[in-house]
Amino acid sequence: MNLLLSPRAWLQAALLPAVLGAALSVQASDLVGLAFPVSDVQVSASVAGLVQRISVRPGQLVKPGDLLLELDNATQQVELRRRTVLLDDDSELQTARVRLAALTDLLQMTELVANKSQSVSKEELVKARLEKATAEGRLLQLVAQKARERVELEQAQLELQQRNVRAPMAGVVVDVPMDVGEWAKPGDVMVRLADISQVELRLNMPQTAAASFRVGARVVARFEAGSAQVQATGLVNFVSPLADSASGLVDVRIRFANPNGRIRPGAKAVIRGVAASS
């Protein structure tokens, strides 16, 4: 084997003899490639924690937002309840409002008496005004405190939500490498999801063959399916503008609808001839 071949060239060279011995019959002019899922995602959590519950199993179909796995969240639950109690308790705020209203009325009466008679000293008037201003300042402080408590409650809710690992897309569960009771770190793969509603056939072909392919062109391919074959028509969605410097091969990708999952990602496929006009 030429050790200087790129990984793509090596894949092309390795696939052809393997396909020759498989269910697909291949002629010298055929082009051979592999099917890949359009999305293959390794889902992880953004926080560390102990795996508390696993809600899915390999082979299960999930929708975006479905719960995949839970980390231990007892501490976050307690903090959320504490923050909720603090926000709901507005007794001090209500008392401050009542006090301000009373001091406002008292100041108005004091000023009225001061204007009509000399029975109220200047010192008493200043004191009433100062008490009202102090009450206003305290009320503003409590309002700001409630705003902070609301933000802190939202933060506690977010921290609790981060303990739940949810599906970022629709797909099928390929693997669940975590077990209940296992410690997970941020970035650890917890669930692997694949979207197989479409598959992408990837081929590395000579430049002379690639010249016949255009983005949007229709292509018929035959895919391995056990002892049988699946024939499907797809659209070219990528033709690399570059050729591999070692092998001279060009990366071409063709997308096929796969609503019933008949095409298994990882299966080999053969294209006979060139792409048809779109």
Residue, then its C-alpha position, 0 to 999 in steps of 0.5 A: m500500500n502506498l503510505l503517502l495516500s491521503p485518508r480519502a484516497w486510502l478509503q477509495a482504494a480499500l472500498l473497491p475490493a471489499v465491494l467486489g466480494a459483497a452483494l453489489s456487483v461492480q463493473a470497472s466503470d462503476l463508482v463506489g462510496l459509503a453512506f453517512p447520516v446527514s447528522d451524527v451528534q455526540v451529546s454531552a452536558s455542560v456541567a459535571g455530575l453523577v448520572q441519575r437516570i437514563s431515559v433512552r436506549p439504543g435504537q429509540l427514536v427521539k424528537p428535539g427537546d426529548l429528555l435523554l439523561e438526567l444528572d443528580n440535581a438534589t442540590q439544585q432542587v433545594e436551591l430553586r425552592r429557596r429562591t422561589v420562597l425568597l421571591d414570593d415573600d414580599s411582606e417587607l416590600q408591602t410594609a415599606r409601601v404602607r409606611l411610605a404612604a403613611l409618611t407621605d400623608l403625615l408630611q402633607m398634614t405637617e406642611l399644611v399645619a405649618n403653613k396655617s400656623q406656627s405650631v409646627s417647628k421647622e425642625e419637625l418639618v425637616k424631620a418629616r421630610l427626611e423620614k419620607a425620603t428615607a422610606e422612599g429610598r428603602l422602597l426602591q432598595l426592596v424593589a431592586q432586591k426583588a429584581r435581583e431575586r428574580v434573576e437569581l431564581e432564573q439562574a437557579q432554574l437554568e442550573l437545574q435545566q443543565r442537569n437534564v441532557r436533551a436531544p438537540m435534534a430528531g434522530v435515532v439513539v445510536d449509543v449510550p456509553m454512560d451508566v447510572g451512577e457514573w460520574a460525568k464531566p463536561g464534554d463527556v459523550m453521554v448519548r450519540l444521536a444520528d439523523i438517518s431521515q437522509v443519508e449522504l453518499r460520499l465518493n472519491m473519484p477521478q477528476t475525469a469522472a467528477a467533471s460530469f457531476r454538477v450540484g443539483a444533478r440527479v443520481v441513481a445509486r444501488f445500496e447494500a441492504g443485506s443480501a439485497q439491494v436498495q436503489a434510490t435517486g438522490l441529488v448532488n449537493f457537493v463537488s469539491p473544487l479541489a483534488d487531493s494532492a496525493s491521489g488526485l481524487v475529488d470528493v463528491r457527495i450526494r444526498f438521498a431521502n431515507p424516510n423508512g430507514r431502508i438505507r443503512p448508514g455505513a453501507k456501500a453503494v455503487i453509481r453506474g455511469v455519470a450524473a443525469s441532468s437535473 
